[in-house]
């Protein structure tokens, strides 16, 4: 399983037209055998917390976290 920043980076880079970051993260996690209960919820909680704190979109937050 890849580290969270790598998952987010791949999800942002492989975002389909009109797709949400949540769906992209889920798709990438399934590709690498991640699970909803442990991996998806942890990653998306981090993304949503940053988006809320900095008042940015979830995609912008995912991009910031992917660069960290």
Backbone as CSV, one residue per row, in Angstrom:
resi,resn,N_x,N_y,N_z,CA_x,CA_y,CA_z,C_x,C_y,C_z
1,UNK,0.844,-1.181,0.000,0.000,0.000,0.000,0.892,1.248,0.000
2,UNK,0.562,2.186,-0.849,1.327,3.430,-0.961,1.011,4.374,0.201
3,UNK,1.938,5.289,0.508,1.659,6.306,1.537,0.528,7.251,1.093
4,UNK,-0.143,7.866,2.048,-1.284,8.741,1.750,-0.971,9.845,0.744
5,UNK,0.157,10.562,0.868,0.429,11.614,-0.118,0.531,11.082,-1.554
6,UNK,1.072,9.884,-1.710,1.176,9.293,-3.048,-0.201,8.911,-3.590
7,UNK,-1.067,8.402,-2.719,-2.444,8.065,-3.124,-3.151,9.339,-3.578
8,UNK,-3.030,10.407,-2.793,-3.677,11.674,-3.144,-3.120,12.248,-4.438
9,UNK,-1.821,12.187,-4.614,-1.207,12.692,-5.832,-1.716,11.941,-7.056
10,UNK,-1.773,10.627,-6.955,-2.278,9.832,-8.075,-3.750,10.124,-8.336
11,UNK,-4.531,10.288,-7.282,-5.958,10.587,-7.444,-6.164,11.940,-8.125
12,UNK,-5.379,12.934,-7.738,-5.492,14.270,-8.340,-5.072,14.228,-9.806
13,UNK,-3.985,13.523,-10.090,-3.490,13.436,-11.466,-4.429,12.640,-12.372
14,UNK,-5.111,11.653,-11.797,-5.955,10.750,-12.585,-7.442,11.088,-12.455
15,UNK,-7.738,12.301,-12.065,-9.121,12.750,-11.888,-9.836,12.771,-13.239
16,UNK,-10.940,12.066,-13.333,-11.732,12.045,-14.563,-12.593,13.302,-14.638
17,UNK,-12.997,13.662,-15.836,-13.819,14.861,-16.036,-15.110,14.742,-15.220
18,UNK,-15.361,15.753,-14.391,-16.578,15.778,-13.584,-16.544,14.876,-12.360
19,UNK,-15.433,14.222,-12.089,-15.321,13.303,-10.962,-14.925,14.065,-9.694
20,UNK,-15.463,13.657,-8.574,-15.086,14.271,-7.296,-13.791,13.640,-6.798
21,UNK,-13.110,14.356,-5.925,-11.874,13.817,-5.354,-12.183,12.586,-4.505
22,UNK,-13.345,12.577,-3.873,-13.733,11.419,-3.059,-13.803,10.152,-3.905
23,UNK,-14.413,10.271,-5.054,-14.542,9.108,-5.938,-13.177,8.680,-6.481
24,UNK,-12.346,9.655,-6.843,-11.015,9.342,-7.364,-10.157,8.643,-6.314
25,UNK,-10.211,9.135,-5.077,-9.444,8.498,-3.998,-9.925,7.062,-3.794
26,UNK,-11.231,6.863,-3.783,-11.775,5.515,-3.628,-11.315,4.585,-4.735
27,UNK,-11.302,5.086,-5.956,-10.888,4.282,-7.113,-9.410,3.898,-7.003
28,UNK,-8.578,4.865,-6.638,-7.146,4.588,-6.512,-6.882,3.621,-5.351
29,UNK,-7.590,3.806,-4.247,-7.409,2.895,-3.110,-7.801,1.468,-3.463
30,UNK,-8.892,1.304,-4.187,-9.296,-0.053,-4.603,-8.228,-0.681,-5.489
31,UNK,-7.612,0.132,-6.333,-6.554,-0.365,-7.228,-5.403,-0.975,-6.429
32,UNK,-5.095,-0.381,-5.281,-3.969,-0.846,-4.473,-4.390,-1.686,-3.273
33,UNK,-5.642,-2.093,-3.222,-6.099,-2.985,-2.162,-6.419,-2.299,-0.850
34,UNK,-6.637,-0.986,-0.887,-7.003,-0.264,0.329,-8.431,-0.564,0.736
35,UNK,-8.776,-0.241,1.963,-10.122,-0.504,2.446,-10.830,0.795,2.804
36,UNK,-12.149,0.737,2.785,-12.965,1.899,3.113,-12.804,2.283,4.575
37,UNK,-12.902,1.290,5.462,-12.921,1.550,6.898,-11.616,2.150,7.408
38,UNK,-10.510,1.700,6.901,-9.239,2.183,7.441,-8.605,3.263,6.572
39,UNK,-8.472,2.995,5.293,-7.706,3.896,4.428,-8.523,5.079,3.919
40,UNK,-9.662,4.811,3.298,-10.454,5.882,2.691,-10.913,6.897,3.737
41,UNK,-11.463,6.421,4.834,-11.967,7.341,5.863,-10.846,8.193,6.456
42,UNK,-9.679,7.596,6.686,-8.548,8.337,7.233,-8.083,9.428,6.271
43,UNK,-7.918,9.076,5.001,-7.434,10.036,4.009,-8.442,11.158,3.799
44,UNK,-9.705,10.820,3.631,-10.705,11.842,3.351,-10.975,12.725,4.560
45,UNK,-10.825,12.195,5.760,-10.964,13.035,6.955,-9.874,14.108,6.963
46,UNK,-8.668,13.718,6.626,-7.552,14.666,6.560,-7.798,15.725,5.495
47,UNK,-8.259,15.291,4.324,-8.540,16.223,3.221,-9.642,17.202,3.616
48,UNK,-10.715,16.693,4.161,-11.853,17.551,4.526,-11.502,18.517,5.661
49,UNK,-10.719,18.056,6.627,-10.296,18.939,7.719,-9.480,20.112,7.197
50,UNK,-8.524,19.834,6.307,-7.711,20.900,5.738,-8.564,21.851,4.896
51,UNK,-9.478,21.301,4.119,-10.356,22.134,3.286,-11.196,23.067,4.162
52,UNK,-11.708,22.539,5.244,-12.530,23.340,6.152,-11.706,24.418,6.840
53,UNK,-10.526,24.059,7.322,-9.678,25.007,8.046,-9.204,26.146,7.157
54,UNK,-8.827,25.824,5.923,-8.277,26.836,5.022,-9.321,27.419,4.065
55,UNK,-10.560,26.943,4.199,-11.666,27.411,3.361,-11.337,27.283,1.864
56,UNK,-10.932,26.067,1.500,-10.622,25.740,0.112,-11.424,24.505,-0.268
57,UNK,-11.410,24.150,-1.542,-12.149,22.968,-1.982,-11.393,21.697,-1.587
58,UNK,-12.096,20.585,-1.633,-11.473,19.305,-1.300,-10.361,18.962,-2.288
59,UNK,-10.538,19.309,-3.549,-9.492,19.033,-4.545,-8.245,19.861,-4.247
60,UNK,-8.432,21.121,-3.901,-7.274,21.974,-3.547,-6.562,21.428,-2.310
61,UNK,-7.334,20.977,-1.344,-6.753,20.399,-0.122,-5.963,19.133,-0.448
62,UNK,-6.521,18.302,-1.313,-5.831,17.066,-1.704,-4.518,17.399,-2.407
63,UNK,-4.521,18.412,-3.253,-3.279,18.826,-3.933,-2.233,19.291,-2.924
64,UNK,-2.659,20.063,-1.932,-1.722,20.539,-0.899,-1.143,19.370,-0.114
65,UNK,-1.986,18.441,0.276,-1.523,17.294,1.055,-0.627,16.377,0.230
66,UNK,-0.882,16.287,-1.048,-0.059,15.441,-1.918,1.348,15.998,-2.053
67,UNK,1.494,17.308,-1.916,2.815,17.933,-2.025,3.591,17.874,-0.719
68,UNK,2.902,17.594,0.369,3.553,17.599,1.700,4.496,16.429,1.867
